[in-house]
Amino acid sequence: MTKFEEEFKALTSWDWINVDLIQQILTRFGNWHSDEEFQELLDKYSNLNDHYEKEVIRSSKLESQLISREKQVIELREADKAQGKEIIQLKSQLQQQALPVVPECVAEFISKVKKADNNLTFAFNSKFDECPAKYWKEAIVWRLNHPEEFARAWLDGYTVEKPKLFYLENKITGMYLSSDGKEFYEHHKIHGFKFTQSEIDSMETGSYEQIEVVE
């Protein structure tokens, strides 16, 4: 290996060298080579430099594209999450709106029958005298009058209807019936006891008038 080649190799040992440096090297050692060799070396390393710069630009563009794609993916995932939450909320709202409204006795009936591992056929075939509980008979009466709502309540769920409440006003005295849990007595309306329809049906209220409680 000649002195020129050794020095040139030492000076060009980096991965990349610019054209100016190449020209300095070749100017310094040009008298050791012919013009054809000089031009060949210049073209060679000029091409290498151009290729390197193009690769740098290309890599930079690819990196920018990858970063942009990653941002788009993150944004899409966040949008999907938000949309998923909205869909769940809408489904829940629609389900709540579509659920049948049943009396408390029917809700109790369905709960008890399911808890005993019985099915819908059993519920539809249940008879009055199969359970002494009052809710059982009331639920069966409601089931007979609302078979479709009952089936939907069993299968899809339900919302419990708030029972209507009533004051019982004595038509003669104008006082209202109240109770301390043991005995009945009359008092002013502000202290009047609120009765459900089923409770009223089980009482003798011949001299009392039902007045619906307005919340």
C-alpha positions in Angstrom: 0.0 0.0 0.0 1.4 3.4 -1.0 1.8 6.3 1.4 -1.0 8.1 -0.4 -3.3 5.2 0.1 -2.4 4.8 3.7 -3.0 8.5 4.4 -6.1 8.6 2.4 -7.5 5.6 4.2 -6.7 7.2 7.5 -8.4 10.4 6.6 -11.5 8.6 5.2 -12.0 6.1 8.0 -15.2 7.8 9.1 -18.6 6.5 7.8 -19.3 9.7 6.0 -17.1 12.5 4.6 -18.2 15.6 2.7 -17.2 16.7 -0.7 -15.0 19.6 0.5 -12.9 17.2 2.5 -12.6 14.8 -0.4 -11.5 17.7 -2.6 -8.9 18.8 0.0 -7.5 15.2 0.1 -7.4 14.8 -3.6 -5.8 18.3 -4.1 -3.1 17.3 -1.6 -2.3 14.0 -3.2 -3.5 14.7 -6.8 0.0 14.8 -8.2 0.4 11.2 -7.2 -2.4 10.1 -9.5 -3.5 10.8 -13.0 -6.5 13.1 -13.9 -8.6 10.0 -14.7 -7.9 8.5 -11.2 -8.6 11.8 -9.6 -11.9 12.2 -11.3 -12.8 8.6 -10.6 -12.2 9.1 -6.8 -14.1 12.4 -6.9 -17.1 10.8 -8.6 -17.1 7.8 -6.3 -17.1 9.8 -3.1 -19.5 12.4 -4.4 -21.9 9.7 -5.3 -21.5 8.2 -1.8 -22.2 11.6 -0.2 -25.3 12.2 -2.4 -26.6 8.7 -1.5 -26.0 9.3 2.2 -27.8 12.7 2.1 -30.8 11.1 0.3 -30.9 8.3 2.9 -30.9 10.8 5.7 -33.7 12.7 4.2 -35.6 9.5 3.5 -35.1 8.3 7.0 -36.3 11.6 8.4 -39.4 11.5 6.3 -40.2 7.9 7.4 -39.7 8.8 11.0 -42.1 11.7 10.7 -44.6 9.5 9.0 -44.3 6.9 11.8 -44.8 9.5 14.5 -47.8 10.9 12.6 -49.3 7.4 12.3 -48.7 6.6 16.0 -50.6 9.8 16.9 -53.4 8.9 14.6 -53.6 5.4 16.1 -53.7 6.9 19.7 -56.4 9.4 18.7 -58.5 6.6 17.1 -58.2 4.5 20.2 -59.3 7.3 22.4 -62.2 8.1 20.0 -63.2 4.4 20.1 -63.1 4.4 23.9 -65.3 7.5 24.1 -67.7 6.2 21.5 -67.9 2.8 23.3 -68.8 4.6 26.5 -71.5 6.6 24.7 -72.9 3.4 23.2 -73.1 1.7 26.6 -74.8 4.7 28.1 -77.3 4.9 25.3 -78.0 1.2 25.5 -78.6 1.5 29.3 -80.9 4.5 28.8 -82.9 2.7 26.1 -83.1 -0.4 28.2 -84.3 1.5 31.1 -86.9 3.3 29.0 -88.1 0.0 27.4 -88.3 -2.0 30.7 -91.9 -2.8 31.8 -93.1 -1.2 34.9 -94.5 -3.7 37.4 -96.2 -3.4 40.8 -94.1 -4.2 43.9 -96.0 -7.4 44.4 -95.0 -8.6 40.9 -91.3 -7.7 41.5 -91.4 -9.7 44.8 -93.1 -12.6 43.0 -90.5 -12.7 40.2 -87.6 -12.4 42.7 -88.8 -15.2 44.9 -89.6 -17.6 42.1 -86.2 -17.0 40.4 -84.5 -17.4 43.7 -86.0 -20.9 44.0 -84.5 -21.8 40.6 -87.8 -21.9 38.9 -88.4 -20.9 35.3 -90.9 -18.7 33.4 -93.2 -21.7 32.7 -93.5 -22.3 36.4 -94.3 -18.7 37.0 -97.1 -18.7 34.4 -98.5 -22.0 35.8 -98.4 -20.8 39.4 -101.8 -20.8 41.2 -103.4 -18.8 43.9 -103.3 -21.4 46.6 -99.7 -22.5 46.1 -98.3 -19.8 48.5 -100.0 -18.1 51.4 -98.1 -14.8 50.9 -100.4 -11.9 49.9 -98.0 -10.7 47.2 -98.3 -14.1 45.5 -102.0 -13.7 44.8 -101.8 -10.1 43.8 -98.9 -10.9 41.4 -100.9 -13.7 39.8 -103.9 -11.4 39.2 -101.6 -8.8 37.6 -99.9 -11.6 35.5 -103.3 -12.8 34.2 -104.2 -9.2 33.1 -100.7 -8.4 31.7 -99.1 -11.6 30.3 -96.8 -9.9 27.8 -95.5 -7.4 30.3 -95.0 -10.2 32.8 -92.9 -12.2 30.4 -90.8 -9.2 29.4 -90.3 -8.3 33.0 -89.1 -11.9 33.7 -86.7 -12.0 30.7 -85.4 -8.5 30.4 -85.9 -7.0 33.8 -88.3 -4.3 35.1 -88.7 -1.2 37.0 -90.9 -1.2 40.1 -94.0 0.9 40.1 -94.3 3.3 43.0 -97.6 2.4 44.7 -100.2 5.1 44.9 -100.9 6.3 48.4 -104.1 7.6 49.9 -105.4 9.5 52.9 -108.6 8.3 54.4 -110.9 11.2 55.3 -113.9 10.7 57.5 -116.9 12.0 55.6 -118.6 13.1 58.8 -115.8 14.5 61.0 -113.5 15.7 58.3 -110.6 14.1 60.2 -108.1 11.7 58.7 -107.4 8.1 59.7 -104.0 7.5 61.2 -102.3 4.5 62.8 -99.5 3.9 65.3 -98.9 0.4 64.0 -101.3 -1.1 66.5 -104.4 0.9 66.6 -106.2 3.3 64.3 -107.3 6.9 65.3 -108.2 10.1 63.7 -106.1 13.2 63.3 -105.5 16.2 61.2 -104.4 15.7 57.6 -100.8 16.8 58.3 -100.5 13.8 60.6 -102.7 11.5 58.4 -101.4 8.1 57.7 -100.8 7.2 54.0 -102.4 3.9 52.9 -101.8 1.8 49.9 -104.7 0.5 47.8 -104.1 -3.1 49.0 -104.1 -2.0 52.6 -107.4 -0.1 52.0 -108.9 -3.1 50.3 -108.2 -5.2 53.4 -110.0 -2.7 55.7 -113.5 -1.7 56.3 -113.6 2.0 55.2 -117.3 2.6 54.7 -117.3 6.1 56.3 -114.0 7.1 54.8 -113.2 8.7 51.4 -110.0 8.0 49.6 -107.9 11.0 48.8 -104.8 10.4 46.6 -101.6 11.7 48.1 -99.9 14.2 45.7 -96.2 14.3 46.2 
